[in-house]
Every structure is written in structure tokens, then in C-alpha cells.
């Protein structure tokens, strides 16, 4: 078995966890209401030294920091809302019941898009929707797909067209990354 030596001379920074996500918003009040009523966040104390309008919310082990953007004019309206695109930037939260999420969003008259991710018999249901400022939120049951380090994935390089696709425990992108890494290692060793 080949061992991969660490290429970098630097250690990763000593991070502990994600602390908060900071979002610019048109109206702190509207955004606060959304994150409290729709997503269940709780308003928490914000340092009094800030000299701009904003709010801090917390729940689920993460903070949401809202900052009112003074450069957005109150009369500036969005002509067309941004499409809900699962491949766009978004914040994702685990949820217990995707079906219930969809029913509640429908009851509130909120537009949403669904997607499904499948891998080796595991299925993740996703629901995407926007907050009042167009930031996309995803609610999903992502815990259905296990988190596997690439080092634990089986890898079969595609050396010729005669090779048949071998079953893998990782997806296309992970196999491409492993193949690229192995080719880089081969190039370095010669």
C-alpha cells in the first residue's frame, strides 16, 4: 500500500467549529422575523459598541449576524426575484422531516424547489427557498449520506478503455480527484 506524504509544510489553522454566518440585509426587522419565525432562531444580545443597524440570532449551534446594508435604497425594488437554484450559494440546515418542511412552506405561500441526491442506496431530500433578501436556504436530511474521507474510498484508475467501471464508495468527483492525485504522485516519482 502506498503512503501519501504531506505536501504542505504548514499545519491547518486551529479551528474549532463554524461560529456564524453574516448576511447583509435590506431590513433587519424583516430578516429577523424570517429567521425567528421560519427557521426558529432566537434573537441574542449584540455588542453595544456597534454603530450600525443589525441583529444577532442563534440556534442549532450557529449564529446568524444580520447587518443592514445602508447602500441599498429603500425605493430600490427587485424587479424579478432571483431563481431558486440548488447549485447557487446557500446555507444548509439538517431537518427532521422534509415532508413537513414542504407542507409548512406551502401553508406560508413560500416558493421552494426540491432536489434529491442519491448515493449507493442512500437518499437525501433537499428543499431550497429564499430569505427576504434572496439568500438561499436549504433544509435537508443530509445525514442519510455518510461523511467519508477520500482516503477511505476505493479507487480504480481508468488506465484503459478495456477496464469496466468498478463499484466505488465515492462519487465521480472524488474518483477524479483521487485519479489526479495518483497521476501527480506518479509524475513526481519519475
Number of C-alpha atoms within 10 A of each C-alpha: 3 4 5 10 7 8 6 7 6 7 7 7 6 6 6 6 8 9 11 14 12 12 15 17 22 19 20 20 14 14 22 23 17 15 20 16 11 14 13 14 20 17 18 14 10 12 9 7 6 8 7 11 13 20 19 21 20 19 15 9 9 14 19 21 21 23 19 19 16 13 7 13 9 9 6 8 9 9 6 6 10 12 13 18 16 17 6 10 11 15 12 15 14 14 15 10 12 18 10 11 17 20 11 13 15 12 9 10 9 12 12 18 15 17 12 10 12 11 13 11 7 12 15 16 17 23 21 21 22 20 15 17 16 14 17 21 20 20 22 23 17 18 12 15 15 9 8 10 9 15 10 9 15 14 19 15 16 14 7 7 7 7 10 9 10 11 10 14 16 17 12 10 9 17 20 14 12 19 16 13 13 15 13 11 13 10 9 8 7 5
